[in-house]
Amino acid sequence: MGHLARKPLTSRLPQWITGWSGLLITFHFVVAGWILFRANDLERAGVMTKRIFTAFNPGMIVPAIQSNMMTYALIITGFILHWLPASLKEKFRGWFITIHWSAKVALIAMAVVFMLQFRTAEVVPFIYFRF
């Protein structure tokens, strides 16, 4: 029993628990950093954090998705592409390499036009310039 006391807690937990808990901790740490970087001062960061836990309105989920449909579609597409098997992504890569250059230009132009749909009207300053 004495040798177990010296091992870290994570060595006694199943791998999937330590993996998911690390993911959740990292995610929340990054989100907390976003709040601190986006707020003008610590008071506003506190207000933002408080509103996350007290002003949640489930009735606004559908209108928020409807008003930002392209953004949510892009996010979902990104997740789907990320989780595709590597072999399928490699097949697509091979197909893209073999198609005619004019088709490549057309596909890249379509991707650029698609990405331009997400630009903002104003130039957003680089966040680290605030410090």
Distance bins in CASP14 RR format, pairs under 12 A and 6 or more apart:
PFRMAT RR
TARGET T0000
AUTHOR 0000-0000-0000
RMODE 2
METHOD distances of the structure
MODEL  1
1 7 0 0 0 0 0 1 0 0 0 0 0
3 11 0 0 0 0 0 1 0 0 0 0 0
3 12 0 0 0 0 0 1 0 0 0 0 0
4 11 0 0 0 0 1 0 0 0 0 0 0
4 12 1 0 0 1 0 0 0 0 0 0 0
5 11 0 0 0 0 0 1 0 0 0 0 0
5 12 0 0 0 0 0 1 0 0 0 0 0
6 12 0 0 0 0 0 1 0 0 0 0 0
7 13 0 0 0 0 0 1 0 0 0 0 0
8 18 0 0 0 0 1 0 0 0 0 0 0
9 17 0 0 0 0 0 1 0 0 0 0 0
9 18 0 0 0 0 1 0 0 0 0 0 0
9 21 0 0 0 0 0 1 0 0 0 0 0
10 17 0 0 0 0 1 0 0 0 0 0 0
10 18 1 0 1 0 0 0 0 0 0 0 0
10 19 0 0 0 0 1 0 0 0 0 0 0
10 21 0 0 0 0 1 0 0 0 0 0 0
10 22 0 0 0 0 1 0 0 0 0 0 0
10 25 0 0 0 0 0 1 0 0 0 0 0
11 17 0 0 0 0 0 1 0 0 0 0 0
11 18 0 0 0 0 1 0 0 0 0 0 0
12 18 0 0 0 0 1 0 0 0 0 0 0
13 19 0 0 0 0 1 0 0 0 0 0 0
13 20 0 0 0 0 0 1 0 0 0 0 0
13 21 0 0 0 0 1 0 0 0 0 0 0
13 22 0 0 0 0 0 1 0 0 0 0 0
14 20 0 0 0 0 1 0 0 0 0 0 0
14 21 0 0 0 0 0 1 0 0 0 0 0
15 21 0 0 0 0 0 1 0 0 0 0 0
15 22 0 0 0 0 0 1 0 0 0 0 0
16 22 0 0 0 0 0 1 0 0 0 0 0
16 23 0 0 0 0 0 1 0 0 0 0 0
17 23 0 0 0 0 0 1 0 0 0 0 0
17 24 0 0 0 0 0 1 0 0 0 0 0
18 24 0 0 0 0 0 1 0 0 0 0 0
18 25 0 0 0 0 0 1 0 0 0 0 0
19 25 0 0 0 0 1 0 0 0 0 0 0
19 26 0 0 0 0 1 0 0 0 0 0 0
19 27 0 0 0 0 0 1 0 0 0 0 0
20 26 0 0 0 0 0 1 0 0 0 0 0
20 27 0 0 0 0 0 1 0 0 0 0 0
21 27 0 0 0 0 0 1 0 0 0 0 0
21 28 0 0 0 0 0 1 0 0 0 0 0
22 28 0 0 0 0 1 0 0 0 0 0 0
22 29 0 0 0 0 1 0 0 0 0 0 0
22 30 0 0 0 0 0 1 0 0 0 0 0
23 29 0 0 0 0 0 1 0 0 0 0 0
23 30 0 0 0 0 0 1 0 0 0 0 0
24 30 0 0 0 0 0 1 0 0 0 0 0
24 31 0 0 0 0 0 1 0 0 0 0 0
25 31 0 0 0 0 0 1 0 0 0 0 0
25 32 0 0 0 0 0 1 0 0 0 0 0
26 32 0 0 0 0 0 1 0 0 0 0 0
26 33 0 0 0 0 0 1 0 0 0 0 0
27 33 0 0 0 0 0 1 0 0 0 0 0
27 34 0 0 0 0 0 1 0 0 0 0 0
28 34 0 0 0 0 0 1 0 0 0 0 0
28 35 0 0 0 0 0 1 0 0 0 0 0
28 49 0 0 0 0 0 1 0 0 0 0 0
28 52 0 0 0 0 0 1 0 0 0 0 0
29 35 0 0 0 0 0 1 0 0 0 0 0
29 36 0 0 0 0 0 1 0 0 0 0 0
30 36 0 0 0 0 0 1 0 0 0 0 0
30 37 0 0 0 0 0 1 0 0 0 0 0
31 37 0 0 0 0 0 1 0 0 0 0 0
31 38 0 0 0 0 0 1 0 0 0 0 0
31 45 0 0 0 0 0 1 0 0 0 0 0
31 48 0 0 0 0 0 1 0 0 0 0 0
31 49 0 0 0 0 1 0 0 0 0 0 0
31 52 0 0 0 0 1 0 0 0 0 0 0
32 38 0 0 0 0 0 1 0 0 0 0 0
32 39 0 0 0 0 0 1 0 0 0 0 0
32 45 0 0 0 0 1 0 0 0 0 0 0
32 46 0 0 0 0 0 1 0 0 0 0 0
32 48 0 0 0 0 0 1 0 0 0 0 0
32 49 0 0 0 0 1 0 0 0 0 0 0
32 52 0 0 0 0 0 1 0 0 0 0 0
33 39 0 0 0 0 1 0 0 0 0 0 0
33 45 0 0 0 0 1 0 0 0 0 0 0
33 48 0 0 0 0 0 1 0 0 0 0 0
33 49 0 0 0 0 0 1 0 0 0 0 0
33 127 0 0 0 0 0 1 0 0 0 0 0
34 45 0 0 0 0 0 1 0 0 0 0 0
34 48 0 0 0 0 1 0 0 0 0 0 0
34 49 0 0 0 0 0 1 0 0 0 0 0
34 52 0 0 0 0 0 1 0 0 0 0 0
34 127 0 0 0 0 1 0 0 0 0 0 0
35 41 0 0 0 0 0 1 0 0 0 0 0
35 42 0 0 0 0 0 1 0 0 0 0 0
35 44 0 0 0 0 1 0 0 0 0 0 0
35 45 1 0 1 0 0 0 0 0 0 0 0
35 46 1 0 0 1 0 0 0 0 0 0 0
35 47 0 0 0 0 0 1 0 0 0 0 0
35 48 1 0 1 0 0 0 0 0 0 0 0
35 49 1 0 0 1 0 0 0 0 0 0 0
35 50 0 0 0 0 0 1 0 0 0 0 0
35 51 0 0 0 0 0 1 0 0 0 0 0
35 52 0 0 0 0 1 0 0 0 0 0 0
36 42 1 0 0 1 0 0 0 0 0 0 0
36 43 0 0 0 0 0 1 0 0 0 0 0
36 44 0 0 0 0 1 0 0 0 0 0 0
36 45 1 0 1 0 0 0 0 0 0 0 0
36 46 0 0 0 0 1 0 0 0 0 0 0
36 48 0 0 0 0 1 0 0 0 0 0 0
36 49 0 0 0 0 1 0 0 0 0 0 0
36 127 0 0 0 0 0 1 0 0 0 0 0
36 130 0 0 0 0 0 1 0 0 0 0 0
36 131 0 0 0 0 0 1 0 0 0 0 0
37 44 0 0 0 0 0 1 0 0 0 0 0
37 45 0 0 0 0 1 0 0 0 0 0 0
37 48 0 0 0 0 0 1 0 0 0 0 0
37 126 0 0 0 0 0 1 0 0 0 0 0
37 127 1 0 1 0 0 0 0 0 0 0 0
37 128 0 0 0 0 1 0 0 0 0 0 0
37 129 0 0 0 0 0 1 0 0 0 0 0
37 130 1 0 0 1 0 0 0 0 0 0 0
37 131 0 0 0 0 1 0 0 0 0 0 0
38 44 0 0 0 0 1 0 0 0 0 0 0
38 45 0 0 0 0 1 0 0 0 0 0 0
38 46 0 0 0 0 0 1 0 0 0 0 0
38 47 0 0 0 0 0 1 0 0 0 0 0
38 48 1 0 0 1 0 0 0 0 0 0 0
38 49 0 0 0 0 0 1 0 0 0 0 0
38 124 0 0 0 0 0 1 0 0 0 0 0
38 127 1 0 0 1 0 0 0 0 0 0 0
38 130 0 0 0 0 1 0 0 0 0 0 0
39 45 1 1 0 0 0 0 0 0 0 0 0
39 46 1 0 0 1 0 0 0 0 0 0 0
39 47 0 0 0 0 1 0 0 0 0 0 0
39 48 1 0 1 0 0 0 0 0 0 0 0
39 49 0 0 0 0 1 0 0 0 0 0 0
39 50 0 0 0 0 0 1 0 0 0 0 0
39 51 0 0 0 0 0 1 0 0 0 0 0
39 127 0 0 0 0 0 1 0 0 0 0 0
39 130 0 0 0 0 0 1 0 0 0 0 0
40 46 0 0 0 0 0 1 0 0 0 0 0
40 47 0 0 0 0 0 1 0 0 0 0 0
40 48 0 0 0 0 0 1 0 0 0 0 0
40 130 0 0 0 0 1 0 0 0 0 0 0
41 47 0 0 0 0 1 0 0 0 0 0 0
41 48 0 0 0 0 0 1 0 0 0 0 0
41 130 0 0 0 0 0 1 0 0 0 0 0
42 48 0 0 0 0 0 1 0 0 0 0 0
42 49 0 0 0 0 0 1 0 0 0 0 0
43 49 0 0 0 0 0 1 0 0 0 0 0
43 50 0 0 0 0 0 1 0 0 0 0 0
44 50 0 0 0 0 0 1 0 0 0 0 0
44 51 0 0 0 0 0 1 0 0 0 0 0
45 51 0 0 0 0 0 1 0 0 0 0 0
45 52 0 0 0 0 0 1 0 0 0 0 0
46 52 0 0 0 0 1 0 0 0 0 0 0
46 53 0 0 0 0 0 1 0 0 0 0 0
46 54 0 0 0 0 0 1 0 0 0 0 0
47 53 0 0 0 0 0 1 0 0 0 0 0
47 54 0 0 0 0 0 1 0 0 0 0 0
47 55 0 0 0 0 1 0 0 0 0 0 0
48 54 0 0 0 0 0 1 0 0 0 0 0
48 55 0 0 0 0 0 1 0 0 0 0 0
49 55 0 0 0 0 0 1 0 0 0 0 0
50 56 0 0 0 0 0 1 0 0 0 0 0
51 57 0 0 0 0 0 1 0 0 0 0 0
56 64 0 0 0 0 0 1 0 0 0 0 0
57 63 0 0 0 0 1 0 0 0 0 0 0
57 64 0 0 0 0 1 0 0 0 0 0 0
58 64 0 0 0 0 0 1 0 0 0 0 0
59 65 0 0 0 0 0 1 0 0 0 0 0
59 66 0 0 0 0 0 1 0 0 0 0 0
60 66 0 0 0 0 0 1 0 0 0 0 0
60 67 0 0 0 0 1 0 0 0 0 0 0
60 68 0 0 0 0 0 1 0 0 0 0 0
61 67 0 0 0 0 0 1 0 0 0 0 0
61 68 0 0 0 0 0 1 0 0 0 0 0
61 72 0 0 0 0 0 1 0 0 0 0 0
62 68 0 0 0 0 0 1 0 0 0 0 0
62 69 0 0 0 0 0 1 0 0 0 0 0
62 72 0 0 0 0 0 1 0 0 0 0 0
63 69 0 0 0 0 0 1 0 0 0 0 0
64 71 0 0 0 0 1 0 0 0 0 0 0
64 72 0 0 0 0 1 0 0 0 0 0 0
65 71 0 0 0 0 1 0 0 0 0 0 0
65 72 1 0 1 0 0 0 0 0 0 0 0
65 73 0 0 0 0 1 0 0 0 0 0 0
65 75 0 0 0 0 0 1 0 0 0 0 0
65 76 0 0 0 0 0 1 0 0 0 0 0
66 72 0 0 0 0 1 0 0 0 0 0 0
66 73 0 0 0 0 0 1 0 0 0 0 0
68 74 0 0 0 0 1 0 0 0 0 0 0
68 75 0 0 0 0 1 0 0 0 0 0 0
68 76 0 0 0 0 0 1 0 0 0 0 0
68 117 0 0 0 0 0 1 0 0 0 0 0
68 118 0 0 0 0 0 1 0 0 0 0 0
69 75 0 0 0 0 0 1 0 0 0 0 0
69 76 0 0 0 0 0 1 0 0 0 0 0
69 117 0 0 0 0 0 1 0 0 0 0 0
69 118 0 0 0 0 0 1 0 0 0 0 0
70 76 0 0 0 0 0 1 0 0 0 0 0
70 77 0 0 0 0 0 1 0 0 0 0 0
70 114 0 0 0 0 1 0 0 0 0 0 0
70 115 0 0 0 0 0 1 0 0 0 0 0
70 116 0 0 0 0 0 1 0 0 0 0 0
70 117 1 0 0 1 0 0 0 0 0 0 0
70 118 1 0 0 1 0 0 0 0 0 0 0
70 119 0 0 0 0 0 1 0 0 0 0 0
71 77 0 0 0 0 0 1 0 0 0 0 0
71 78 0 0 0 0 0 1 0 0 0 0 0
71 115 0 0 0 0 0 1 0 0 0 0 0
71 117 0 0 0 0 1 0 0 0 0 0 0
71 118 1 0 0 1 0 0 0 0 0 0 0
71 120 0 0 0 0 0 1 0 0 0 0 0
72 78 0 0 0 0 0 1 0 0 0 0 0
72 79 0 0 0 0 0 1 0 0 0 0 0
72 118 0 0 0 0 0 1 0 0 0 0 0
73 79 0 0 0 0 0 1 0 0 0 0 0
73 80 0 0 0 0 0 1 0 0 0 0 0
73 114 0 0 0 0 0 1 0 0 0 0 0
73 117 0 0 0 0 0 1 0 0 0 0 0
73 118 0 0 0 0 0 1 0 0 0 0 0
74 80 0 0 0 0 0 1 0 0 0 0 0
74 81 0 0 0 0 0 1 0 0 0 0 0
74 111 0 0 0 0 0 1 0 0 0 0 0
74 114 0 0 0 0 1 0 0 0 0 0 0
74 115 0 0 0 0 1 0 0 0 0 0 0
74 117 0 0 0 0 1 0 0 0 0 0 0
74 118 1 0 0 1 0 0 0 0 0 0 0
75 81 0 0 0 0 0 1 0 0 0 0 0
75 82 0 0 0 0 0 1 0 0 0 0 0
75 118 0 0 0 0 0 1 0 0 0 0 0
76 82 0 0 0 0 0 1 0 0 0 0 0
76 83 0 0 0 0 0 1 0 0 0 0 0
77 83 0 0 0 0 0 1 0 0 0 0 0
77 84 0 0 0 0 0 1 0 0 0 0 0
77 111 0 0 0 0 0 1 0 0 0 0 0
77 114 0 0 0 0 0 1 0 0 0 0 0
78 84 0 0 0 0 1 0 0 0 0 0 0
80 88 0 0 0 0 0 1 0 0 0 0 0
80 89 0 0 0 0 0 1 0 0 0 0 0
81 88 0 0 0 0 1 0 0 0 0 0 0
81 89 1 0 0 1 0 0 0 0 0 0 0
81 92 0 0 0 0 1 0 0 0 0 0 0
82 88 0 0 0 0 0 1 0 0 0 0 0
82 89 0 0 0 0 1 0 0 0 0 0 0
83 89 0 0 0 0 0 1 0 0 0 0 0
84 90 0 0 0 0 0 1 0 0 0 0 0
84 91 0 0 0 0 1 0 0 0 0 0 0
84 92 0 0 0 0 1 0 0 0 0 0 0
84 93 0 0 0 0 0 1 0 0 0 0 0
85 91 0 0 0 0 1 0 0 0 0 0 0
85 92 0 0 0 0 0 1 0 0 0 0 0
86 92 0 0 0 0 0 1 0 0 0 0 0
86 93 0 0 0 0 0 1 0 0 0 0 0
87 93 0 0 0 0 0 1 0 0 0 0 0
87 94 0 0 0 0 0 1 0 0 0 0 0
88 94 0 0 0 0 0 1 0 0 0 0 0
88 95 0 0 0 0 0 1 0 0 0 0 0
89 95 0 0 0 0 0 1 0 0 0 0 0
89 96 0 0 0 0 0 1 0 0 0 0 0
90 96 0 0 0 0 0 1 0 0 0 0 0
90 97 0 0 0 0 0 1 0 0 0 0 0
91 97 0 0 0 0 0 1 0 0 0 0 0
91 98 0 0 0 0 0 1 0 0 0 0 0
92 98 0 0 0 0 0 1 0 0 0 0 0
92 99 0 0 0 0 0 1 0 0 0 0 0
92 107 0 0 0 0 0 1 0 0 0 0 0
93 99 0 0 0 0 0 1 0 0 0 0 0
94 104 0 0 0 0 0 1 0 0 0 0 0
95 103 0 0 0 0 0 1 0 0 0 0 0
95 104 0 0 0 0 0 1 0 0 0 0 0
95 107 0 0 0 0 0 1 0 0 0 0 0
96 103 0 0 0 0 1 0 0 0 0 0 0
96 104 1 0 0 1 0 0 0 0 0 0 0
96 105 0 0 0 0 0 1 0 0 0 0 0
96 106 0 0 0 0 0 1 0 0 0 0 0
96 107 1 0 0 1 0 0 0 0 0 0 0
96 108 0 0 0 0 0 1 0 0 0 0 0
96 111 0 0 0 0 0 1 0 0 0 0 0
97 103 0 0 0 0 0 1 0 0 0 0 0
97 104 0 0 0 0 1 0 0 0 0 0 0
98 104 0 0 0 0 0 1 0 0 0 0 0
99 105 0 0 0 0 0 1 0 0 0 0 0
99 106 0 0 0 0 1 0 0 0 0 0 0
99 107 0 0 0 0 1 0 0 0 0 0 0
99 108 0 0 0 0 0 1 0 0 0 0 0
100 106 0 0 0 0 1 0 0 0 0 0 0
100 107 0 0 0 0 0 1 0 0 0 0 0
101 107 0 0 0 0 0 1 0 0 0 0 0
101 108 0 0 0 0 0 1 0 0 0 0 0
102 108 0 0 0 0 0 1 0 0 0 0 0
102 109 0 0 0 0 0 1 0 0 0 0 0
103 109 0 0 0 0 0 1 0 0 0 0 0
103 110 0 0 0 0 0 1 0 0 0 0 0
104 110 0 0 0 0 0 1 0 0 0 0 0
104 111 0 0 0 0 0 1 0 0 0 0 0
105 111 0 0 0 0 0 1 0 0 0 0 0
105 112 0 0 0 0 0 1 0 0 0 0 0
106 112 0 0 0 0 0 1 0 0 0 0 0
106 113 0 0 0 0 0 1 0 0 0 0 0
107 113 0 0 0 0 0 1 0 0 0 0 0
107 114 0 0 0 0 0 1 0 0 0 0 0
108 114 0 0 0 0 0 1 0 0 0 0 0
108 115 0 0 0 0 0 1 0 0 0 0 0
109 115 0 0 0 0 0 1 0 0 0 0 0
109 116 0 0 0 0 0 1 0 0 0 0 0
110 116 0 0 0 0 0 1 0 0 0 0 0
110 117 0 0 0 0 0 1 0 0 0 0 0
111 117 0 0 0 0 0 1 0 0 0 0 0
111 118 0 0 0 0 0 1 0 0 0 0 0
112 118 0 0 0 0 0 1 0 0 0 0 0
112 119 0 0 0 0 0 1 0 0 0 0 0
113 119 0 0 0 0 0 1 0 0 0 0 0
123 129 0 0 0 0 0 1 0 0 0 0 0
124 130 0 0 0 0 0 1 0 0 0 0 0
125 131 0 0 0 0 0 1 0 0 0 0 0
END
